[in-house]
Amino acid sequence: MDLKPGSHVHLMGICGTAMASLAGLLKSRGYRVTGSDSNPYPPMSTQLEELQIPVVKGYQRANLTPRPDFVIVGNVISASNEEAQELIKLQIPYTSLPKAMGELIIGQRDCICVSGTHGKTTTTSLMSWICEVAGLKPGFLIGGIPRNFSQSFQNPQKNLFVIEGDEYDTAFFDKVPKFIHYKPKHVILTSVEFDHADIYPDFAAVKQAFAKLMRMIPREGSLIIWSGDEAQEESETLAELRSLTNTAQVFTYGFLKGQYRCEVLEITQTGTRFRVTHSPGSNSNSNSNSNKILGDFEMPMFGDYNVLNATAAIVQANLLGIEMSVVKKALASFLGVKRRQEILGEPGGVLVIEDFAHHPTAVRETLKGIRSCYPGRKVFAVFEPRSATSRRKVFQKEYGRAFQSADAILIAEAFDQSKIQEEDRFSSSELVADLVQNHKTALSLPGADAIVDYLGEASRAGDLIVIMSNGGFDGIYQKLIKRLSEGKK
């Protein structure tokens, strides 16, 4: 990958969150960047437009004419893809996104790799912002757009790189977790649950992926890992994983267990105030009076999971020697991440919030956090099963318990299930039946337009609508804002 500035680099699957970030990193380093994607949608398509990186819609042979000097292949690309087949035929040098990141961008820098089933994007954004405020001038790559930076990437000016370490596989020609290529020195592990049912056959395979990450941490590195708190099965999994690492610098955190404990002090509509204490060498459940108060912190986010995300970032900052006064300043000024608890507006007095939640745990915690922040509002929860896992039956029953904090639930039909065996497909109507049986108000509607029509009539001033999807959801966000702004028909 000895590419000279000005070389033409083409990215296949460029609108993926990490791919769009890499595209920006490469352009800022002087490469000529182009890309292709089947379905560009915001916020990454918008970021690429702002960077003036041309994107062709659809994968086709012609996208490799004129012939690029190098191609980076996203993990959405299969070996049967027309453009991929042309790439092989033309014998153009190519690699995967993670390998390009490890070799071209991270290099020998100290890498903080934020991994886990949940909370990666927010924790990586928080960590990057803390380091920026501390003057460390970090590089970063994030699977979302943190509002403090307005871009999902930044080239490093010093020796630190912060990256979101996904366990999804690398590419059709490199079937290992992405984080294998990131050369992690410091690892934050937020949680471990079953996910990515399209590539992992069972939970044991997921654990095996994270076990590889644990073994990669060098002796001089560190591991910051959630204790699991009251989730016994997850606590046991995390304990098993942390025993595999080579470093002696292993630190646990949580609400009830761990060397670092967090405690919510106050929740308001402007955010959360919480305390972090440190009890060196203690992983027990006891609340010792000798615990040292690391600090009281405020952030403009809510939800227990975000307090945990922030605590992990605080612990890492403490290990890096960053003053807690700087950390407090950074957290208080953190503006959040697009598509995570993002307030889209309040047309007609109805508050509309967008969130990326798709795993049942993320849905449950998102709704619980919103309920704690807006206790007096009627909450409409809108959910589109769109991720590879949520379109399958693997969490069919778990979703039935994930919406308890909502007053009314609208479930869209699952996104394209044509490549999933019929007996393995998630059923929106079955979920609604389970919710109704649990005394919840729930409806299954065919898509964005039907949901917008329903909410336009059913919602009232003072209500709250949270839309959860990890995709474009047929433009529901803009459609709903427009419909609510027009008032009742």
Secondary structure, 3 states (H helix, E strand, C coil): CCCCCCCEEEEECCCCHHHHHHHHHHHHCCCEEEEEECCCCCCHHHHHHHCCCCEEECCCHHHHCCCCCEEEECCCCCCCCHHHHHHHHHCCCEEEHHHHHHHHHHCCCEEEEEECCCCHHHHHHHHHHHHHHCCCCCEEECCCCECCCCCCEECCCCCEEEEEECCCEEECCEEEEHHHHCCCCEEEECCCCCCCCCCCCCHHHHHHHHHHHHHHCCCCCEEEEECCCCCHHHHHHHHHHHCCCCCCCEEEEECCCCCEEEEEEEEECCEEEEEEEECCCCCCCCCCCCCEEEEEEEECCCCHHHHHHHHHHHHHHHHCCCCHHHHHHHHHCCCCECCECEEEECHHHCEEEEECCCCHHHHHHHHHHHHHHCCCCCEEEEECCCCCCCCEHHHHHHHHCCCCCCCEEEEECCCCCCCCCHHHECCHHHHHHHHHHCCCEEEEECCHHHHHHHHHHHCCCCCEEEEECCCCHHHHHHHHHHHHHHCCC
